[in-house]
Amino acid sequence: MTGRDAVRLCSAIRPRTIVPVHYEGWSHFHEGRAEISAAFPQGALTWLVPGAQTALS
């Protein structure tokens, strides 16, 4: 899955919040954080910090 694939998926399912997970360690993801961020409009993604509590809207 690429960032563009993720954008198409999110356009189809229209989630309230988009939280990228498992993008660094799963073989079916072909791009890292920078490429995923570039594919989405700025501010569209909620990136989590491991071990830190994050409020989602």
PQR file of N, CA, C, O and H, with PARSE charges and radii, in Angstrom:
ATOM      1  N   MET A   1       0.856  -1.176   0.000 -0.4000 1.5000
ATOM      2  CA  MET A   1       0.000   0.000   0.000 -0.0000 2.0000
ATOM      3  C   MET A   1       0.897   1.233   0.000  0.5500 1.7000
ATOM      4  O   MET A   1       1.882   1.302   0.735 -0.5500 1.4000
ATOM      5  N   THR A   2       0.547   2.179  -0.816 -0.4000 1.5000
ATOM      6  CA  THR A   2       1.270   3.454  -0.886 -0.0000 2.0000
ATOM      7  C   THR A   2       0.419   4.546  -0.251  0.5500 1.7000
ATOM      8  O   THR A   2      -0.738   4.320   0.106 -0.5500 1.4000
ATOM      9  H   THR A   2      -0.253   2.122  -1.413  0.4000 1.0000
ATOM     10  N   GLY A   3       1.000   5.723  -0.115 -0.4000 1.5000
ATOM     11  CA  GLY A   3       0.238   6.865   0.387 -0.0000 2.0000
ATOM     12  C   GLY A   3      -0.953   7.178  -0.499  0.5500 1.7000
ATOM     13  O   GLY A   3      -2.035   7.497  -0.006 -0.5500 1.4000
ATOM     14  H   GLY A   3       1.939   5.907  -0.405  0.4000 1.0000
ATOM     15  N   ARG A   4      -0.754   7.087  -1.820 -0.4000 1.5000
ATOM     16  CA  ARG A   4      -1.874   7.343  -2.750 -0.0000 2.0000
ATOM     17  C   ARG A   4      -2.978   6.306  -2.576  0.5500 1.7000
ATOM     18  O   ARG A   4      -4.161   6.639  -2.651 -0.5500 1.4000
ATOM     19  H   ARG A   4       0.125   6.828  -2.221  0.4000 1.0000
ATOM     20  N   ASP A   5      -2.597   5.049  -2.344 -0.4000 1.5000
ATOM     21  CA  ASP A   5      -3.594   4.002  -2.070 -0.0000 2.0000
ATOM     22  C   ASP A   5      -4.386   4.356  -0.809  0.5500 1.7000
ATOM     23  O   ASP A   5      -5.608   4.212  -0.767 -0.5500 1.4000
ATOM     24  H   ASP A   5      -1.636   4.778  -2.283  0.4000 1.0000
ATOM     25  N   ALA A   6      -3.675   4.815   0.205 -0.4000 1.5000
ATOM     26  CA  ALA A   6      -4.330   5.176   1.461 -0.0000 2.0000
ATOM     27  C   ALA A   6      -5.275   6.357   1.282  0.5500 1.7000
ATOM     28  O   ALA A   6      -6.351   6.390   1.879 -0.5500 1.4000
ATOM     29  H   ALA A   6      -2.683   4.932   0.171  0.4000 1.0000
ATOM     30  N   VAL A   7      -4.879   7.326   0.464 -0.4000 1.5000
ATOM     31  CA  VAL A   7      -5.757   8.471   0.178 -0.0000 2.0000
ATOM     32  C   VAL A   7      -7.036   7.989  -0.501  0.5500 1.7000
ATOM     33  O   VAL A   7      -8.129   8.423  -0.136 -0.5500 1.4000
ATOM     34  H   VAL A   7      -4.004   7.300  -0.021  0.4000 1.0000
ATOM     35  N   ARG A   8      -6.912   7.096  -1.486 -0.4000 1.5000
ATOM     36  CA  ARG A   8      -8.099   6.563  -2.170 -0.0000 2.0000
ATOM     37  C   ARG A   8      -9.000   5.807  -1.198  0.5500 1.7000
ATOM     38  O   ARG A   8     -10.221   5.961  -1.230 -0.5500 1.4000
ATOM     39  H   ARG A   8      -6.024   6.744  -1.783  0.4000 1.0000
ATOM     40  N   LEU A   9      -8.399   4.992  -0.338 -0.4000 1.5000
ATOM     41  CA  LEU A   9      -9.181   4.255   0.651 -0.0000 2.0000
ATOM     42  C   LEU A   9      -9.918   5.211   1.579  0.5500 1.7000
ATOM     43  O   LEU A   9     -11.112   5.042   1.827 -0.5500 1.4000
ATOM     44  H   LEU A   9      -7.407   4.866  -0.312  0.4000 1.0000
ATOM     45  N   CYS A  10      -9.224   6.199   2.085 -0.4000 1.5000
ATOM     46  CA  CYS A  10      -9.853   7.151   3.006 -0.0000 2.0000
ATOM     47  C   CYS A  10     -10.917   7.994   2.310  0.5500 1.7000
ATOM     48  O   CYS A  10     -11.902   8.381   2.939 -0.5500 1.4000
ATOM     49  H   CYS A  10      -8.255   6.336   1.883  0.4000 1.0000
ATOM     50  N   SER A  11     -10.736   8.279   1.041 -0.4000 1.5000
ATOM     51  CA  SER A  11     -11.763   9.001   0.279 -0.0000 2.0000
ATOM     52  C   SER A  11     -13.024   8.163   0.145  0.5500 1.7000
ATOM     53  O   SER A  11     -14.133   8.698   0.133 -0.5500 1.4000
ATOM     54  H   SER A  11      -9.936   7.965   0.531  0.4000 1.0000
ATOM     55  N   ALA A  12     -12.857   6.861   0.045 -0.4000 1.5000
ATOM     56  CA  ALA A  12     -14.005   5.963  -0.104 -0.0000 2.0000
ATOM     57  C   ALA A  12     -14.744   5.736   1.212  0.5500 1.7000
ATOM     58  O   ALA A  12     -15.975   5.703   1.239 -0.5500 1.4000
ATOM     59  H   ALA A  12     -11.956   6.427   0.054  0.4000 1.0000
ATOM     60  N   ILE A  13     -13.989   5.579   2.312 -0.4000 1.5000
ATOM     61  CA  ILE A  13     -14.652   5.255   3.588 -0.0000 2.0000
ATOM     62  C   ILE A  13     -14.885   6.473   4.479  0.5500 1.7000
ATOM     63  O   ILE A  13     -15.647   6.392   5.443 -0.5500 1.4000
ATOM     64  H   ILE A  13     -12.990   5.606   2.291  0.4000 1.0000
ATOM     65  N   ARG A  14     -14.244   7.589   4.175 -0.4000 1.5000
ATOM     66  CA  ARG A  14     -14.440   8.880   4.852 -0.0000 2.0000
ATOM     67  C   ARG A  14     -14.398   8.792   6.374  0.5500 1.7000
ATOM     68  O   ARG A  14     -15.383   9.127   7.032 -0.5500 1.4000
ATOM     69  H   ARG A  14     -13.625   7.654   3.393  0.4000 1.0000
ATOM     70  N   PRO A  15     -13.285   8.351   6.945 -0.5600 1.5000
ATOM     71  CA  PRO A  15     -13.175   8.286   8.402  0.2800 2.0000
ATOM     72  C   PRO A  15     -13.107   9.681   9.013  0.5500 1.7000
ATOM     73  O   PRO A  15     -12.651  10.626   8.369 -0.5500 1.4000
ATOM     74  N   ARG A  16     -13.560   9.806  10.257 -0.4000 1.5000
ATOM     75  CA  ARG A  16     -13.458  11.094  10.961 -0.0000 2.0000
ATOM     76  C   ARG A  16     -12.018  11.425  11.302  0.5500 1.7000
ATOM     77  O   ARG A  16     -11.618  12.588  11.266 -0.5500 1.4000
ATOM     78  H   ARG A  16     -13.930   9.038  10.780  0.4000 1.0000
ATOM     79  N   THR A  17     -11.241  10.407  11.633 -0.4000 1.5000
ATOM     80  CA  THR A  17      -9.845  10.574  12.012 -0.0000 2.0000
ATOM     81  C   THR A  17      -9.019   9.519  11.286  0.5500 1.7000
ATOM     82  O   THR A  17      -9.423   8.360  11.190 -0.5500 1.4000
ATOM     83  H   THR A  17     -11.567   9.462  11.663  0.4000 1.0000
ATOM     84  N   ILE A  18      -7.862   9.927  10.776 -0.4000 1.5000
ATOM     85  CA  ILE A  18      -6.969   9.004  10.086 -0.0000 2.0000
ATOM     86  C   ILE A  18      -5.693   8.873  10.914  0.5500 1.7000
ATOM     87  O   ILE A  18      -4.956   9.841  11.101 -0.5500 1.4000
ATOM     88  H   ILE A  18      -7.534  10.869  10.854  0.4000 1.0000
ATOM     89  N   VAL A  19      -5.445   7.667  11.404 -0.4000 1.5000
ATOM     90  CA  VAL A  19      -4.274   7.393  12.233 -0.0000 2.0000
ATOM     91  C   VAL A  19      -3.432   6.319  11.539  0.5500 1.7000
ATOM     92  O   VAL A  19      -3.786   5.142  11.589 -0.5500 1.4000
ATOM     93  H   VAL A  19      -6.043   6.880  11.253  0.4000 1.0000
ATOM     94  N   PRO A  20      -2.334   6.696  10.898 -0.5600 1.5000
ATOM     95  CA  PRO A  20      -1.479   5.693  10.260  0.2800 2.0000
ATOM     96  C   PRO A  20      -0.817   4.805  11.324  0.5500 1.7000
ATOM     97  O   PRO A  20      -0.245   5.305  12.292 -0.5500 1.4000
ATOM     98  N   VAL A  21      -0.903   3.509  11.134 -0.4000 1.5000
ATOM     99  CA  VAL A  21      -0.248   2.558  12.043 -0.0000 2.0000
ATOM    100  C   VAL A  21       0.405   1.453  11.223  0.5500 1.7000
ATOM    101  O   VAL A  21      -0.006   1.181  10.095 -0.5500 1.4000
ATOM    102  H   VAL A  21      -1.368   3.102  10.348  0.4000 1.0000
ATOM    103  N   HIS A  22       1.404   0.833  11.787 -0.4000 1.5000
ATOM    104  CA  HIS A  22       2.084  -0.311  11.184 -0.0000 2.0000
ATOM    105  C   HIS A  22       2.745   0.005   9.844  0.5500 1.7000
ATOM    106  O   HIS A  22       3.034  -0.919   9.084 -0.5500 1.4000
ATOM    107  H   HIS A  22       1.737   1.054  12.703  0.4000 1.0000
ATOM    108  N   TYR A  23       2.987   1.245   9.534 -0.4000 1.5000
ATOM    109  CA  TYR A  23       3.561   1.602   8.241 -0.0000 2.0000
ATOM    110  C   TYR A  23       5.060   1.344   8.186  0.5500 1.7000
ATOM    111  O   TYR A  23       5.635   1.327   7.098 -0.5500 1.4000
ATOM    112  H   TYR A  23       2.752   1.996  10.152  0.4000 1.0000
ATOM    113  N   GLU A  24       5.708   1.144   9.328 -0.4000 1.5000
ATOM    114  CA  GLU A  24       7.157   0.943   9.334 -0.0000 2.0000
ATOM    115  C   GLU A  24       7.581  -0.518   9.319  0.5500 1.7000
ATOM    116  O   GLU A  24       8.721  -0.813   8.961 -0.5500 1.4000
ATOM    117  H   GLU A  24       5.241   1.158  10.213  0.4000 1.0000
ATOM    118  N   GLY A  25       6.707  -1.438   9.692 -0.4000 1.5000
ATOM    119  CA  GLY A  25       7.169  -2.792   9.842 -0.0000 2.0000
ATOM    120  C   GLY A  25       6.454  -3.846   9.014  0.5500 1.7000
ATOM    121  O   GLY A  25       6.852  -5.011   9.037 -0.5500 1.4000
ATOM    122  H   GLY A  25       5.780  -1.199   9.982  0.4000 1.0000
ATOM    123  N   TRP A  26       5.428  -3.480   8.297 -0.4000 1.5000
ATOM    124  CA  TRP A  26       4.681  -4.473   7.529 -0.0000 2.0000
ATOM    125  C   TRP A  26       5.124  -4.420   6.076  0.5500 1.7000
ATOM    126  O   TRP A  26       5.238  -3.342   5.493 -0.5500 1.4000
ATOM    127  H   TRP A  26       5.104  -2.534   8.278  0.4000 1.0000
ATOM    128  N   SER A  27       5.371  -5.572   5.502 -0.4000 1.5000
ATOM    129  CA  SER A  27       5.952  -5.622   4.157 -0.0000 2.0000
ATOM    130  C   SER A  27       5.021  -5.109   3.062  0.5500 1.7000
ATOM    131  O   SER A  27       5.503  -4.714   2.000 -0.5500 1.4000
ATOM    132  H   SER A  27       5.279  -6.448   5.975  0.4000 1.0000
ATOM    133  N   HIS A  28       3.699  -5.099   3.279 -0.4000 1.5000
ATOM    134  CA  HIS A  28       2.806  -4.634   2.215 -0.0000 2.0000
ATOM    135  C   HIS A  28       2.729  -3.110   2.135  0.5500 1.7000
ATOM    136  O   HIS A  28       2.125  -2.579   1.203 -0.5500 1.4000
ATOM    137  H   HIS A  28       3.307  -5.420   4.141  0.4000 1.0000
ATOM    138  N   PHE A  29       3.325  -2.397   3.088 -0.4000 1.5000
ATOM    139  CA  PHE A  29       3.411  -0.945   2.989 -0.0000 2.0000
ATOM    140  C   PHE A  29       4.731  -0.614   2.316  0.5500 1.7000
ATOM    141  O   PHE A  29       5.786  -1.059   2.770 -0.5500 1.4000
ATOM    142  H   PHE A  29       3.815  -2.829   3.846  0.4000 1.0000
ATOM    143  N   HIS A  30       4.687   0.153   1.249 -0.4000 1.5000
ATOM    144  CA  HIS A  30       5.868   0.416   0.439 -0.0000 2.0000
ATOM    145  C   HIS A  30       6.475   1.794   0.679  0.5500 1.7000
ATOM    146  O   HIS A  30       7.500   2.125   0.082 -0.5500 1.4000
ATOM    147  H   HIS A  30       3.830   0.514   0.881  0.4000 1.0000
ATOM    148  N   GLU A  31       5.867   2.597   1.537 -0.4000 1.5000
ATOM    149  CA  GLU A  31       6.371   3.941   1.776 -0.0000 2.0000
ATOM    150  C   GLU A  31       6.411   4.211   3.279  0.5500 1.7000
ATOM    151  O   GLU A  31       5.676   3.601   4.057 -0.5500 1.4000
ATOM    152  H   GLU A  31       5.035   2.328   2.022  0.4000 1.0000
ATOM    153  N   GLY A  32       7.271   5.123   3.661 -0.4000 1.5000
ATOM    154  CA  GLY A  32       7.406   5.505   5.057 -0.0000 2.0000
ATOM    155  C   GLY A  32       6.581   6.735   5.387  0.5500 1.7000
ATOM    156  O   GLY A  32       5.751   7.181   4.595 -0.5500 1.4000
ATOM    157  H   GLY A  32       7.868   5.618   3.029  0.4000 1.0000
ATOM    158  N   ARG A  33       6.825   7.269   6.565 -0.4000 1.5000
ATOM    159  CA  ARG A  33       6.041   8.404   7.072 -0.0000 2.0000
ATOM    160  C   ARG A  33       6.090   9.622   6.142  0.5500 1.7000
ATOM    161  O   ARG A  33       5.059  10.248   5.894 -0.5500 1.4000
ATOM    162  H   ARG A  33       7.500   6.906   7.208  0.4000 1.0000
ATOM    163  N   ALA A  34       7.247   9.957   5.637 -0.4000 1.5000
ATOM    164  CA  ALA A  34       7.375  11.150   4.786 -0.0000 2.0000
ATOM    165  C   ALA A  34       6.512  11.034   3.532  0.5500 1.7000
ATOM    166  O   ALA A  34       5.834  11.989   3.153 -0.5500 1.4000
ATOM    167  H   ALA A  34       8.084   9.449   5.838  0.4000 1.0000
ATOM    168  N   GLU A  35       6.536   9.876   2.894 -0.4000 1.5000
ATOM    169  CA  GLU A  35       5.756   9.687   1.669 -0.0000 2.0000
ATOM    170  C   GLU A  35       4.253   9.656   1.955  0.5500 1.7000
ATOM    171  O   GLU A  35       3.454  10.185   1.183 -0.5500 1.4000
ATOM    172  H   GLU A  35       7.087   9.101   3.202  0.4000 1.0000
ATOM    173  N   ILE A  36       3.883   9.035   3.068 -0.4000 1.5000
ATOM    174  CA  ILE A  36       2.468   8.999   3.449 -0.0000 2.0000
ATOM    175  C   ILE A  36       1.970  10.410   3.739  0.5500 1.7000
ATOM    176  O   ILE A  36       0.898  10.799   3.276 -0.5500 1.4000
ATOM    177  H   ILE A  36       4.532   8.606   3.695  0.4000 1.0000
ATOM    178  N   SER A  37       2.741  11.173   4.501 -0.4000 1.5000
ATOM    179  CA  SER A  37       2.364  12.559   4.812 -0.0000 2.0000
ATOM    180  C   SER A  37       2.206  13.397   3.552  0.5500 1.7000
ATOM    181  O   SER A  37       1.286  14.209   3.453 -0.5500 1.4000
ATOM    182  H   SER A  37       3.611  10.857   4.877  0.4000 1.0000
ATOM    183  N   ALA A  38       3.101  13.202   2.589 -0.4000 1.5000
ATOM    184  CA  ALA A  38       3.066  13.986   1.354 -0.0000 2.0000
ATOM    185  C   ALA A  38       1.831  13.668   0.514  0.5500 1.7000
ATOM    186  O   ALA A  38       1.365  14.522  -0.239 -0.5500 1.4000
ATOM    187  H   ALA A  38       3.848  12.542   2.669  0.4000 1.0000
ATOM    188  N   ALA A  39       1.301  12.468   0.631 -0.4000 1.5000
ATOM    189  CA  ALA A  39       0.150  12.070  -0.182 -0.0000 2.0000
ATOM    190  C   ALA A  39      -1.158  12.683   0.317  0.5500 1.7000
ATOM    191  O   ALA A  39      -2.094  12.867  -0.461 -0.5500 1.4000
ATOM    192  H   ALA A  39       1.679  11.774   1.243  0.4000 1.0000
ATOM    193  N   PHE A  40      -1.224  12.997   1.602 -0.4000 1.5000
ATOM    194  CA  PHE A  40      -2.445  13.544   2.200 -0.0000 2.0000
ATOM    195  C   PHE A  40      -2.352  15.055   2.325  0.5500 1.7000
ATOM    196  O   PHE A  40      -1.254  15.606   2.394 -0.5500 1.4000
ATOM    197  H   PHE A  40      -0.463  12.847   2.234  0.4000 1.0000
ATOM    198  N   PRO A  41      -3.489  15.726   2.355 -0.5600 1.5000
ATOM    199  CA  PRO A  41      -3.457  17.166   2.649  0.2800 2.0000
ATOM    200  C   PRO A  41      -2.867  17.392   4.041  0.5500 1.7000
ATOM    201  O   PRO A  41      -3.032  16.566   4.939 -0.5500 1.4000
ATOM    202  N   GLN A  42      -2.184  18.511   4.205 -0.4000 1.5000
ATOM    203  CA  GLN A  42      -1.575  18.823   5.499 -0.0000 2.0000
ATOM    204  C   GLN A  42      -2.650  18.859   6.581  0.5500 1.7000
ATOM    205  O   GLN A  42      -3.710  19.458   6.398 -0.5500 1.4000
ATOM    206  H   GLN A  42      -2.050  19.182   3.475  0.4000 1.0000
ATOM    207  N   GLY A  43      -2.369  18.219   7.695 -0.4000 1.5000
ATOM    208  CA  GLY A  43      -3.301  18.200   8.823 -0.0000 2.0000
ATOM    209  C   GLY A  43      -4.340  17.092   8.768  0.5500 1.7000
ATOM    210  O   GLY A  43      -5.145  16.964   9.690 -0.5500 1.4000
ATOM    211  H   GLY A  43      -1.508  17.733   7.844  0.4000 1.0000
ATOM    212  N   ALA A  44      -4.345  16.288   7.709 -0.4000 1.5000
ATOM    213  CA  ALA A  44      -5.352  15.234   7.570 -0.0000 2.0000
ATOM    214  C   ALA A  44      -5.049  14.015   8.435  0.5500 1.7000
ATOM    215  O   ALA A  44      -5.952  13.246   8.766 -0.5500 1.4000
ATOM    216  H   ALA A  44      -3.691  16.392   6.960  0.4000 1.0000
ATOM    217  N   LEU A  45      -3.780  13.838   8.801 -0.4000 1.5000
ATOM    218  CA  LEU A  45      -3.377  12.642   9.538 -0.0000 2.0000
ATOM    219  C   LEU A  45      -3.106  12.962  11.003  0.5500 1.7000
ATOM    220  O   LEU A  45      -2.650  14.054  11.341 -0.5500 1.4000
ATOM    221  H   LEU A  45      -3.047  14.463   8.532  0.4000 1.0000
ATOM    222  N   THR A  46      -3.393  12.000  11.858 -0.4000 1.5000
ATOM    223  CA  THR A  46      -3.046  12.095  13.272 -0.0000 2.0000
ATOM    224  C   THR A  46      -1.957  11.065  13.527  0.5500 1.7000
ATOM    225  O   THR A  46      -2.217   9.862  13.525 -0.5500 1.4000
ATOM    226  H   THR A  46      -3.763  11.113  11.583  0.4000 1.0000
ATOM    227  N   TRP A  47      -0.739  11.540  13.747 -0.4000 1.5000
ATOM    228  CA  TRP A  47       0.387  10.638  14.002 -0.0000 2.0000
ATOM    229  C   TRP A  47       0.488  10.406  15.499  0.5500 1.7000
ATOM    230  O   TRP A  47       0.454  11.352  16.286 -0.5500 1.4000
ATOM    231  H   TRP A  47      -0.528  12.518  13.749  0.4000 1.0000
ATOM    232  N   LEU A  48       0.609   9.156  15.886 -0.4000 1.5000
ATOM    233  CA  LEU A  48       0.724   8.809  17.295 -0.0000 2.0000
ATOM    234  C   LEU A  48       2.190   8.717  17.695  0.5500 1.7000
ATOM    235  O   LEU A  48       3.054   8.368  16.891 -0.5500 1.4000
ATOM    236  H   LEU A  48       0.636   8.388  15.246  0.4000 1.0000
ATOM    237  N   VAL A  49       2.445   9.042  18.961 -0.4000 1.5000
ATOM    238  CA  VAL A  49       3.768   8.887  19.545 -0.0000 2.0000
ATOM    239  C   VAL A  49       3.704   7.630  20.404  0.5500 1.7000
ATOM    240  O   VAL A  49       2.888   7.563  21.323 -0.5500 1.4000
ATOM    241  H   VAL A  49       1.743   9.326  19.614  0.4000 1.0000
ATOM    242  N   PRO A  50       4.545   6.632  20.130 -0.5600 1.5000
ATOM    243  CA  PRO A  50       4.490   5.394  20.908  0.2800 2.0000
ATOM    244  C   PRO A  50       4.589   5.651  22.406  0.5500 1.7000
ATOM    245  O   PRO A  50       5.491   6.351  22.867 -0.5500 1.4000
ATOM    246  N   GLY A  51       3.660   5.083  23.158 -0.4000 1.5000
ATOM    247  CA  GLY A  51       3.650   5.208  24.603 -0.0000 2.0000
ATOM    248  C   GLY A  51       2.989   6.466  25.129  0.5500 1.7000
ATOM    249  O   GLY A  51       2.835   6.618  26.340 -0.5500 1.4000
ATOM    250  H   GLY A  51       2.927   4.514  22.784  0.4000 1.0000
ATOM    251  N   ALA A  52       2.594   7.372  24.245 -0.4000 1.5000
ATOM    252  CA  ALA A  52       1.971   8.626  24.678 -0.0000 2.0000
ATOM    253  C   ALA A  52       0.469   8.572  24.420  0.5500 1.7000
ATOM    254  O   ALA A  52       0.028   8.154  23.350 -0.5500 1.4000
ATOM    255  H   ALA A  52       2.719   7.249  23.260  0.4000 1.0000
ATOM    256  N   GLN A  53      -0.308   8.997  25.409 -0.4000 1.5000
ATOM    257  CA  GLN A  53      -1.754   9.038  25.254 -0.0000 2.0000
ATOM    258  C   GLN A  53      -2.124  10.162  24.286  0.5500 1.7000
ATOM    259  O   GLN A  53      -1.583  11.265  24.359 -0.5500 1.4000
ATOM    260  H   GLN A  53       0.050   9.336  26.278  0.4000 1.0000
ATOM    261  N   THR A  54      -3.050   9.864  23.384 -0.4000 1.5000
ATOM    262  CA  THR A  54      -3.471  10.841  22.381 -0.0000 2.0000
ATOM    263  C   THR A  54      -4.992  10.869  22.331  0.5500 1.7000
ATOM    264  O   THR A  54      -5.639   9.834  22.172 -0.5500 1.4000
ATOM    265  H   THR A  54      -3.491   8.968  23.325  0.4000 1.0000
ATOM    266  N   ALA A  55      -5.555  12.068  22.468 -0.4000 1.5000
ATOM    267  CA  ALA A  55      -7.011  12.222  22.364 -0.0000 2.0000
ATOM    268  C   ALA A  55      -7.378  12.296  20.892  0.5500 1.7000
ATOM    269  O   ALA A  55      -6.762  13.041  20.130 -0.5500 1.4000
ATOM    270  H   ALA A  55      -5.029  12.908  22.597  0.4000 1.0000
ATOM    271  N   LEU A  56      -8.371  11.532  20.495 -0.4000 1.5000
ATOM    272  CA  LEU A  56      -8.851  11.541  19.114 -0.0000 2.0000
ATOM    273  C   LEU A  56     -10.231  12.159  19.070  0.5500 1.7000
ATOM    274  O   LEU A  56     -11.049  11.935  19.963 -0.5500 1.4000
ATOM    275  H   LEU A  56      -8.872  10.927  21.114  0.4000 1.0000
ATOM    276  N   SER A  57     -10.491  12.933  18.036 -0.4000 1.5000
ATOM    277  CA  SER A  57     -11.817  13.562  17.917 -0.0000 2.0000
ATOM    278  C   SER A  57     -12.746  12.735  17.090  0.5500 1.7000
ATOM    279  O   SER A  57     -13.900  13.116  16.889 -0.5500 1.4000
ATOM    280  H   SER A  57      -9.827  13.115  17.311  0.4000 1.0000
TER
END
